[in-house]
Amino acid sequence: MPRHKEGYSQLAFEMPDDVLAGSRAAAAAAGLTLTAWITSLCAETVGVEYTPPKLGRPPAEPDPPPPKRRGRKGRS
């Protein structure tokens, strides 16, 4: 069995192809993954607050500036 996050359970179910296609389109329009969109619907139905994660990877932190070069000391 694949691993899952702490406090989460996995759920598998069958869905008609046309419903799945419509669900994917609705999730994309909402900017969510299909999993997040379905979880939001379920949470709303049972009255539980759920904030879905944003679609895509979080923005990377900018690279730190390169170290400043020190000039050579004068030659004698």
FIKOLZA-1660 file (N, C-alpha, C; in steps of 0.1 Angstrom, whole numbers, plus 5000, padded with zeros to 4 digits):
% residues 76
   i   px   py   pz ch aa at
   1 5008 4988 5000  A  M  N
   1 5000 5000 5000  A  M CA
   1 5009 5012 5000  A  M  C
   2 5006 5022 4991  A  P  N
   2 5014 5034 4991  A  P CA
   2 5013 5042 5004  A  P  C
   3 5023 5050 5007  A  R  N
   3 5023 5058 5018  A  R CA
   3 5014 5070 5016  A  R  C
   4 5009 5076 5027  A  H  N
   4 5002 5088 5025  A  H CA
   4 5005 5097 5037  A  H  C
   5 5000 5110 5037  A  K  N
   5 5004 5119 5047  A  K CA
   5 4997 5116 5060  A  K  C
   6 5003 5120 5071  A  E  N
   6 4998 5118 5084  A  E CA
   6 4984 5125 5085  A  E  C
   7 4975 5118 5090  A  G  N
   7 4961 5124 5092  A  G CA
   7 4953 5124 5079  A  G  C
   8 4957 5117 5069  A  Y  N
   8 4950 5115 5057  A  Y CA
   8 4947 5100 5054  A  Y  C
   9 4937 5097 5047  A  S  N
   9 4934 5084 5043  A  S CA
   9 4932 5084 5028  A  S  C
  10 4934 5072 5022  A  Q  N
  10 4933 5071 5007  A  Q CA
  10 4919 5066 5004  A  Q  C
  11 4913 5070 4993  A  L  N
  11 4900 5066 4989  A  L CA
  11 4901 5063 4974  A  L  C
  12 4895 5052 4970  A  A  N
  12 4895 5048 4956  A  A CA
  12 4880 5045 4952  A  A  C
  13 4876 5050 4941  A  F  N
  13 4862 5047 4937  A  F CA
  13 4861 5049 4922  A  F  C
  14 4851 5043 4916  A  E  N
  14 4848 5044 4902  A  E CA
  14 4839 5056 4899  A  E  C
  15 4842 5062 4887  A  M  N
  15 4834 5073 4883  A  M CA
  15 4832 5072 4868  A  M  C
  16 4820 5075 4863  A  P  N
  16 4817 5074 4849  A  P CA
  16 4827 5084 4841  A  P  C
  17 4831 5080 4830  A  D  N
  17 4841 5088 4822  A  D CA
  17 4836 5103 4820  A  D  C
  18 4823 5105 4816  A  D  N
  18 4818 5118 4814  A  D CA
  18 4818 5127 4826  A  D  C
  19 4815 5120 4838  A  V  N
  19 4816 5128 4850  A  V CA
  19 4830 5131 4854  A  V  C
  20 4839 5122 4851  A  L  N
  20 4853 5125 4854  A  L CA
  20 4858 5136 4845  A  L  C
  21 4855 5136 4833  A  A  N
  21 4859 5147 4824  A  A CA
  21 4854 5160 4828  A  A  C
  22 4841 5161 4832  A  G  N
  22 4836 5173 4837  A  G CA
  22 4842 5177 4850  A  G  C
  23 4845 5168 4859  A  S  N
  23 4852 5171 4872  A  S CA
  23 4866 5176 4869  A  S  C
  24 4873 5171 4860  A  R  N
  24 4887 5176 4857  A  R CA
  24 4886 5190 4852  A  R  C
  25 4876 5193 4843  A  A  N
  25 4875 5206 4838  A  A CA
  25 4871 5216 4849  A  A  C
  26 4862 5212 4858  A  A  N
  26 4858 5221 4869  A  A CA
  26 4870 5224 4878  A  A  C
  27 4878 5213 4881  A  A  N
  27 4889 5215 4890  A  A CA
  27 4899 5224 4883  A  A  C
  28 4902 5222 4871  A  A  N
  28 4912 5231 4864  A  A CA
  28 4907 5245 4864  A  A  C
  29 4894 5247 4861  A  A  N
  29 4888 5261 4862  A  A CA
  29 4889 5268 4875  A  A  C
  30 4889 5259 4886  A  A  N
  30 4890 5265 4899  A  A CA
  30 4905 5266 4903  A  A  C
  31 4914 5261 4895  A  G  N
  31 4929 5262 4898  A  G CA
  31 4933 5252 4908  A  G  C
  32 4926 5240 4908  A  L  N
  32 4929 5230 4918  A  L CA
  32 4932 5217 4911  A  L  C
  33 4938 5208 4919  A  T  N
  33 4940 5194 4914  A  T CA
  33 4926 5187 4915  A  T  C
  34 4925 5177 4908  A  L  N
  34 4912 5169 4909  A  L CA
  34 4910 5164 4924  A  L  C
  35 4920 5160 4930  A  T  N
  35 4919 5155 4944  A  T CA
  35 4915 5166 4953  A  T  C
  36 4921 5178 4952  A  A  N
  36 4918 5189 4960  A  A CA
  36 4903 5194 4958  A  A  C
  37 4899 5194 4945  A  W  N
  37 4885 5198 4942  A  W CA
  37 4875 5188 4948  A  W  C
  38 4877 5175 4946  A  I  N
  38 4868 5165 4952  A  I CA
  38 4868 5166 4967  A  I  C
  39 4880 5168 4973  A  T  N
  39 4880 5169 4988  A  T CA
  39 4873 5182 4992  A  T  C
  40 4874 5193 4985  A  S  N
  40 4866 5205 4988  A  S CA
  40 4851 5202 4988  A  S  C
  41 4847 5195 4978  A  L  N
  41 4832 5192 4977  A  L CA
  41 4828 5184 4988  A  L  C
  42 4835 5173 4992  A  C  N
  42 4832 5165 5003  A  C CA
  42 4832 5172 5016  A  C  C
  43 4842 5181 5018  A  A  N
  43 4843 5189 5031  A  A CA
  43 4831 5198 5032  A  A  C
  44 4827 5204 5021  A  E  N
  44 4816 5214 5021  A  E CA
  44 4803 5206 5024  A  E  C
  45 4801 5194 5019  A  T  N
  45 4789 5186 5021  A  T CA
  45 4788 5182 5035  A  T  C
  46 4798 5179 5042  A  V  N
  46 4797 5175 5056  A  V CA
  46 4800 5186 5066  A  V  C
  47 4802 5198 5061  A  G  N
  47 4804 5210 5070  A  G CA
  47 4818 5211 5077  A  G  C
  48 4828 5206 5070  A  V  N
  48 4841 5207 5076  A  V CA
  48 4849 5217 5068  A  V  C
  49 4857 5225 5075  A  E  N
  49 4864 5236 5068  A  E CA
  49 4877 5229 5062  A  E  C
  50 4880 5232 5049  A  Y  N
  50 4891 5227 5042  A  Y CA
  50 4897 5237 5033  A  Y  C
  51 4909 5240 5034  A  T  N
  51 4916 5249 5024  A  T CA
  51 4925 5241 5015  A  T  C
  52 4921 5240 5003  A  P  N
  52 4930 5232 4994  A  P CA
  52 4943 5238 4991  A  P  C
  53 4953 5230 4988  A  P  N
  53 4966 5236 4985  A  P CA
  53 4965 5242 4971  A  P  C
  54 4974 5252 4968  A  K  N
  54 4974 5258 4954  A  K CA
  54 4980 5248 4944  A  K  C
  55 4975 5249 4932  A  L  N
  55 4980 5240 4921  A  L CA
  55 4994 5244 4917  A  L  C
  56 5002 5234 4916  A  G  N
  56 5016 5237 4912  A  G CA
  56 5026 5237 4923  A  G  C
  57 5038 5239 4920  A  R  N
  57 5049 5239 4930  A  R CA
  57 5049 5253 4937  A  R  C
  58 5053 5253 4950  A  P  N
  58 5054 5266 4956  A  P CA
  58 5066 5274 4950  A  P  C
  59 5065 5287 4950  A  P  N
  59 5076 5294 4944  A  P CA
  59 5089 5292 4951  A  P  C
  60 5100 5291 4943  A  A  N
  60 5113 5288 4950  A  A CA
  60 5118 5301 4955  A  A  C
  61 5126 5300 4966  A  E  N
  61 5132 5312 4972  A  E CA
  61 5143 5316 4962  A  E  C
  62 5145 5329 4961  A  P  N
  62 5155 5334 4952  A  P CA
  62 5169 5330 4957  A  P  C
  63 5178 5328 4947  A  D  N
  63 5192 5324 4951  A  D CA
  63 5198 5336 4958  A  D  C
  64 5206 5333 4968  A  P  N
  64 5213 5344 4975  A  P CA
  64 5223 5350 4966  A  P  C
  65 5226 5363 4968  A  P  N
  65 5236 5370 4959  A  P CA
  65 5249 5363 4960  A  P  C
  66 5257 5363 4949  A  P  N
  66 5270 5357 4950  A  P CA
  66 5279 5365 4959  A  P  C
  67 5289 5358 4965  A  P  N
  67 5298 5365 4974  A  P CA
  67 5306 5376 4966  A  P  C
  68 5309 5387 4973  A  K  N
  68 5316 5397 4966  A  K CA
  68 5331 5393 4965  A  K  C
  69 5336 5396 4953  A  R  N
  69 5351 5393 4951  A  R CA
  69 5359 5404 4958  A  R  C
  70 5369 5400 4963  A  R  N
  70 5379 5409 4969  A  R CA
  70 5390 5412 4959  A  R  C
  71 5393 5424 4958  A  G  N
  71 5404 5427 4948  A  G CA
  71 5417 5422 4953  A  G  C
  72 5426 5420 4944  A  R  N
  72 5440 5416 4948  A  R CA
  72 5447 5428 4954  A  R  C
  73 5455 5425 4964  A  K  N
  73 5463 5435 4970  A  K CA
  73 5474 5439 4960  A  K  C
  74 5477 5452 4961  A  G  N
  74 5488 5457 4952  A  G CA
  74 5500 5449 4952  A  G  C
  75 5507 5447 4940  A  R  N
  75 5519 5440 4940  A  R CA
  75 5531 5450 4942  A  R  C
  76 5541 5445 4948  A  S  N
  76 5553 5454 4950  A  S CA
  76 5564 5451 4940  A  S  C
% end
